[in-house]
Amino acid sequence: MTWSEAEHLDYPHAEQRAYARVIRHYGGLTSAEATEAALKC
C-alpha cells in the first residue's frame, strides 16, 4: 500500500482527535483540556 503525503500527515491528527475524545469521555476533561492533553502525546 502506498500512502500520499496528505494521508500520511492526516493519520497522526486523526489519532490525536480520537485520543482526545476518549480522555474527554473517560477522563472527565473539558474539550479544550482533552485537546491540549492529546496534542502533548
PDB file of N, CA, C and O in Angstrom:
ATOM      1  N   MET A   1       0.853  -1.179   0.000  1.00  0.00           N
ATOM      2  CA  MET A   1       0.000   0.000   0.000  1.00  0.00           C
ATOM      3  C   MET A   1       0.898   1.241   0.000  1.00  0.00           C
ATOM      4  O   MET A   1       1.884   1.313   0.733  1.00  0.00           O
ATOM      5  N   THR A   2       0.542   2.186  -0.816  1.00  0.00           N
ATOM      6  CA  THR A   2       1.284   3.434  -0.896  1.00  0.00           C
ATOM      7  C   THR A   2       0.415   4.566  -0.375  1.00  0.00           C
ATOM      8  O   THR A   2      -0.734   4.715  -0.789  1.00  0.00           O
ATOM      9  N   TRP A   3       0.959   5.354   0.522  1.00  0.00           N
ATOM     10  CA  TRP A   3       0.222   6.477   1.097  1.00  0.00           C
ATOM     11  C   TRP A   3       0.729   7.768   0.486  1.00  0.00           C
ATOM     12  O   TRP A   3       1.925   7.932   0.248  1.00  0.00           O
ATOM     13  N   SER A   4      -0.190   8.676   0.238  1.00  0.00           N
ATOM     14  CA  SER A   4       0.219  10.001  -0.215  1.00  0.00           C
ATOM     15  C   SER A   4       0.709  10.794   0.988  1.00  0.00           C
ATOM     16  O   SER A   4       0.479  10.406   2.134  1.00  0.00           O
ATOM     17  N   GLU A   5       1.375  11.889   0.722  1.00  0.00           N
ATOM     18  CA  GLU A   5       1.863  12.747   1.814  1.00  0.00           C
ATOM     19  C   GLU A   5       0.708  13.240   2.677  1.00  0.00           C
ATOM     20  O   GLU A   5       0.823  13.275   3.902  1.00  0.00           O
ATOM     21  N   ALA A   6      -0.397  13.619   2.054  1.00  0.00           N
ATOM     22  CA  ALA A   6      -1.565  14.119   2.799  1.00  0.00           C
ATOM     23  C   ALA A   6      -2.134  13.030   3.714  1.00  0.00           C
ATOM     24  O   ALA A   6      -2.471  13.296   4.868  1.00  0.00           O
ATOM     25  N   GLU A   7      -2.239  11.802   3.190  1.00  0.00           N
ATOM     26  CA  GLU A   7      -2.750  10.701   4.005  1.00  0.00           C
ATOM     27  C   GLU A   7      -1.809  10.414   5.170  1.00  0.00           C
ATOM     28  O   GLU A   7      -2.251  10.136   6.285  1.00  0.00           O
ATOM     29  N   HIS A   8      -0.534  10.483   4.905  1.00  0.00           N
ATOM     30  CA  HIS A   8       0.455  10.235   5.949  1.00  0.00           C
ATOM     31  C   HIS A   8       0.339  11.279   7.061  1.00  0.00           C
ATOM     32  O   HIS A   8       0.453  10.934   8.238  1.00  0.00           O
ATOM     33  N   LEU A   9       0.119  12.531   6.716  1.00  0.00           N
ATOM     34  CA  LEU A   9       0.013  13.586   7.716  1.00  0.00           C
ATOM     35  C   LEU A   9      -1.333  13.579   8.431  1.00  0.00           C
ATOM     36  O   LEU A   9      -1.417  14.007   9.582  1.00  0.00           O
ATOM     37  N   ASP A  10      -2.379  13.107   7.777  1.00  0.00           N
ATOM     38  CA  ASP A  10      -3.704  13.057   8.392  1.00  0.00           C
ATOM     39  C   ASP A  10      -3.796  11.995   9.479  1.00  0.00           C
ATOM     40  O   ASP A  10      -4.555  12.154  10.436  1.00  0.00           O
ATOM     41  N   TYR A  11      -3.042  10.929   9.346  1.00  0.00           N
ATOM     42  CA  TYR A  11      -3.154   9.815  10.285  1.00  0.00           C
ATOM     43  C   TYR A  11      -2.851  10.222  11.731  1.00  0.00           C
ATOM     44  O   TYR A  11      -3.660   9.920  12.608  1.00  0.00           O
ATOM     45  N   PRO A  12      -1.722  10.894  12.028  1.00  0.00           N
ATOM     46  CA  PRO A  12      -1.467  11.274  13.422  1.00  0.00           C
ATOM     47  C   PRO A  12      -2.513  12.253  13.959  1.00  0.00           C
ATOM     48  O   PRO A  12      -2.851  12.212  15.142  1.00  0.00           O
ATOM     49  N   HIS A  13      -3.018  13.119  13.106  1.00  0.00           N
ATOM     50  CA  HIS A  13      -4.039  14.065  13.556  1.00  0.00           C
ATOM     51  C   HIS A  13      -5.333  13.337  13.916  1.00  0.00           C
ATOM     52  O   HIS A  13      -5.995  13.685  14.894  1.00  0.00           O
ATOM     53  N   ALA A  14      -5.683  12.344  13.135  1.00  0.00           N
ATOM     54  CA  ALA A  14      -6.870  11.546  13.435  1.00  0.00           C
ATOM     55  C   ALA A  14      -6.693  10.792  14.747  1.00  0.00           C
ATOM     56  O   ALA A  14      -7.633  10.684  15.535  1.00  0.00           O
ATOM     57  N   GLU A  15      -5.496  10.272  14.982  1.00  0.00           N
ATOM     58  CA  GLU A  15      -5.218   9.567  16.238  1.00  0.00           C
ATOM     59  C   GLU A  15      -5.327  10.520  17.427  1.00  0.00           C
ATOM     60  O   GLU A  15      -5.866  10.144  18.468  1.00  0.00           O
ATOM     61  N   GLN A  16      -4.831  11.728  17.289  1.00  0.00           N
ATOM     62  CA  GLN A  16      -4.917  12.710  18.365  1.00  0.00           C
ATOM     63  C   GLN A  16      -6.371  13.075  18.656  1.00  0.00           C
ATOM     64  O   GLN A  16      -6.758  13.199  19.818  1.00  0.00           O
ATOM     65  N   ARG A  17      -7.170  13.245  17.615  1.00  0.00           N
ATOM     66  CA  ARG A  17      -8.586  13.568  17.822  1.00  0.00           C
ATOM     67  C   ARG A  17      -9.304  12.423  18.526  1.00  0.00           C
ATOM     68  O   ARG A  17     -10.127  12.656  19.411  1.00  0.00           O
ATOM     69  N   ALA A  18      -8.996  11.188  18.138  1.00  0.00           N
ATOM     70  CA  ALA A  18      -9.619  10.024  18.774  1.00  0.00           C
ATOM     71  C   ALA A  18      -9.213   9.932  20.241  1.00  0.00           C
ATOM     72  O   ALA A  18     -10.048   9.658  21.103  1.00  0.00           O
ATOM     73  N   TYR A  19      -7.943  10.160  20.523  1.00  0.00           N
ATOM     74  CA  TYR A  19      -7.457  10.121  21.904  1.00  0.00           C
ATOM     75  C   TYR A  19      -8.126  11.218  22.734  1.00  0.00           C
ATOM     76  O   TYR A  19      -8.483  10.991  23.890  1.00  0.00           O
ATOM     77  N   ALA A  20      -8.296  12.393  22.154  1.00  0.00           N
ATOM     78  CA  ALA A  20      -8.952  13.498  22.859  1.00  0.00           C
ATOM     79  C   ALA A  20     -10.390  13.118  23.218  1.00  0.00           C
ATOM     80  O   ALA A  20     -10.857  13.428  24.314  1.00  0.00           O
ATOM     81  N   ARG A  21     -11.092  12.449  22.301  1.00  0.00           N
ATOM     82  CA  ARG A  21     -12.469  12.026  22.598  1.00  0.00           C
ATOM     83  C   ARG A  21     -12.492  11.046  23.764  1.00  0.00           C
ATOM     84  O   ARG A  21     -13.355  11.132  24.638  1.00  0.00           O
ATOM     85  N   VAL A  22     -11.552  10.124  23.775  1.00  0.00           N
ATOM     86  CA  VAL A  22     -11.511   9.113  24.847  1.00  0.00           C
ATOM     87  C   VAL A  22     -11.217   9.766  26.186  1.00  0.00           C
ATOM     88  O   VAL A  22     -11.901   9.481  27.170  1.00  0.00           O
ATOM     89  N   ILE A  23     -10.213  10.638  26.248  1.00  0.00           N
ATOM     90  CA  ILE A  23      -9.879  11.224  27.545  1.00  0.00           C
ATOM     91  C   ILE A  23     -10.924  12.250  27.989  1.00  0.00           C
ATOM     92  O   ILE A  23     -11.068  12.505  29.185  1.00  0.00           O
ATOM     93  N   ARG A  24     -11.646  12.834  27.045  1.00  0.00           N
ATOM     94  CA  ARG A  24     -12.751  13.726  27.421  1.00  0.00           C
ATOM     95  C   ARG A  24     -13.874  12.899  28.033  1.00  0.00           C
ATOM     96  O   ARG A  24     -14.454  13.282  29.050  1.00  0.00           O
ATOM     97  N   HIS A  25     -14.179  11.760  27.407  1.00  0.00           N
ATOM     98  CA  HIS A  25     -15.282  10.924  27.879  1.00  0.00           C
ATOM     99  C   HIS A  25     -14.954  10.221  29.195  1.00  0.00           C
ATOM    100  O   HIS A  25     -15.731  10.285  30.147  1.00  0.00           O
ATOM    101  N   TYR A  26     -13.816   9.559  29.245  1.00  0.00           N
ATOM    102  CA  TYR A  26     -13.473   8.742  30.407  1.00  0.00           C
ATOM    103  C   TYR A  26     -12.683   9.506  31.464  1.00  0.00           C
ATOM    104  O   TYR A  26     -12.697   9.136  32.638  1.00  0.00           O
ATOM    105  N   GLY A  27     -12.005  10.556  31.059  1.00  0.00           N
ATOM    106  CA  GLY A  27     -11.188  11.312  31.997  1.00  0.00           C
ATOM    107  C   GLY A  27     -11.883  12.511  32.597  1.00  0.00           C
ATOM    108  O   GLY A  27     -11.370  13.135  33.526  1.00  0.00           O
ATOM    109  N   GLY A  28     -13.067  12.839  32.063  1.00  0.00           N
ATOM    110  CA  GLY A  28     -13.829  13.945  32.609  1.00  0.00           C
ATOM    111  C   GLY A  28     -13.231  15.311  32.301  1.00  0.00           C
ATOM    112  O   GLY A  28     -13.531  16.284  32.993  1.00  0.00           O
ATOM    113  N   LEU A  29     -12.397  15.400  31.284  1.00  0.00           N
ATOM    114  CA  LEU A  29     -11.798  16.674  30.922  1.00  0.00           C
ATOM    115  C   LEU A  29     -12.740  17.456  30.014  1.00  0.00           C
ATOM    116  O   LEU A  29     -13.612  16.883  29.361  1.00  0.00           O
ATOM    117  N   THR A  30     -12.550  18.764  29.981  1.00  0.00           N
ATOM    118  CA  THR A  30     -13.291  19.580  29.029  1.00  0.00           C
ATOM    119  C   THR A  30     -12.717  19.323  27.643  1.00  0.00           C
ATOM    120  O   THR A  30     -11.655  18.716  27.501  1.00  0.00           O
ATOM    121  N   SER A  31     -13.415  19.781  26.642  1.00  0.00           N
ATOM    122  CA  SER A  31     -12.942  19.603  25.272  1.00  0.00           C
ATOM    123  C   SER A  31     -11.575  20.252  25.077  1.00  0.00           C
ATOM    124  O   SER A  31     -10.691  19.656  24.461  1.00  0.00           O
ATOM    125  N   ALA A  32     -11.395  21.455  25.589  1.00  0.00           N
ATOM    126  CA  ALA A  32     -10.117  22.165  25.446  1.00  0.00           C
ATOM    127  C   ALA A  32      -8.998  21.438  26.183  1.00  0.00           C
ATOM    128  O   ALA A  32      -7.887  21.319  25.668  1.00  0.00           O
ATOM    129  N   GLU A  33      -9.291  20.951  27.391  1.00  0.00           N
ATOM    130  CA  GLU A  33      -8.267  20.233  28.170  1.00  0.00           C
ATOM    131  C   GLU A  33      -7.890  18.922  27.471  1.00  0.00           C
ATOM    132  O   GLU A  33      -6.715  18.559  27.418  1.00  0.00           O
ATOM    133  N   ALA A  34      -8.878  18.224  26.944  1.00  0.00           N
ATOM    134  CA  ALA A  34      -8.605  16.959  26.272  1.00  0.00           C
ATOM    135  C   ALA A  34      -7.793  17.175  25.010  1.00  0.00           C
ATOM    136  O   ALA A  34      -6.870  16.411  24.729  1.00  0.00           O
ATOM    137  N   THR A  35      -8.120  18.195  24.253  1.00  0.00           N
ATOM    138  CA  THR A  35      -7.363  18.500  23.037  1.00  0.00           C
ATOM    139  C   THR A  35      -5.924  18.845  23.379  1.00  0.00           C
ATOM    140  O   THR A  35      -4.997  18.363  22.729  1.00  0.00           O
ATOM    141  N   GLU A  36      -5.733  19.673  24.390  1.00  0.00           N
ATOM    142  CA  GLU A  36      -4.376  20.055  24.807  1.00  0.00           C
ATOM    143  C   GLU A  36      -3.591  18.825  25.255  1.00  0.00           C
ATOM    144  O   GLU A  36      -2.426  18.667  24.887  1.00  0.00           O
ATOM    145  N   ALA A  37      -4.211  17.962  26.036  1.00  0.00           N
ATOM    146  CA  ALA A  37      -3.535  16.758  26.516  1.00  0.00           C
ATOM    147  C   ALA A  37      -3.184  15.838  25.349  1.00  0.00           C
ATOM    148  O   ALA A  37      -2.096  15.261  25.327  1.00  0.00           O
ATOM    149  N   ALA A  38      -4.078  15.694  24.392  1.00  0.00           N
ATOM    150  CA  ALA A  38      -3.810  14.822  23.255  1.00  0.00           C
ATOM    151  C   ALA A  38      -2.681  15.344  22.397  1.00  0.00           C
ATOM    152  O   ALA A  38      -1.915  14.558  21.839  1.00  0.00           O
ATOM    153  N   LEU A  39      -2.564  16.650  22.280  1.00  0.00           N
ATOM    154  CA  LEU A  39      -1.504  17.232  21.466  1.00  0.00           C
ATOM    155  C   LEU A  39      -0.130  17.081  22.111  1.00  0.00           C
ATOM    156  O   LEU A  39       0.886  17.151  21.420  1.00  0.00           O
ATOM    157  N   LYS A  40      -0.089  16.873  23.432  1.00  0.00           N
ATOM    158  CA  LYS A  40       1.182  16.688  24.128  1.00  0.00           C
ATOM    159  C   LYS A  40       1.750  15.285  23.938  1.00  0.00           C
ATOM    160  O   LYS A  40       2.938  15.058  24.169  1.00  0.00           O
ATOM    161  N   CYS A  41       0.906  14.347  23.519  1.00  0.00           N
ATOM    162  CA  CYS A  41       1.358  12.955  23.346  1.00  0.00           C
ATOM    163  C   CYS A  41       2.103  12.767  22.067  1.00  0.00           C
ATOM    164  O   CYS A  41       2.549  11.659  21.769  1.00  0.00           O
TER     165      CYS A  41
END
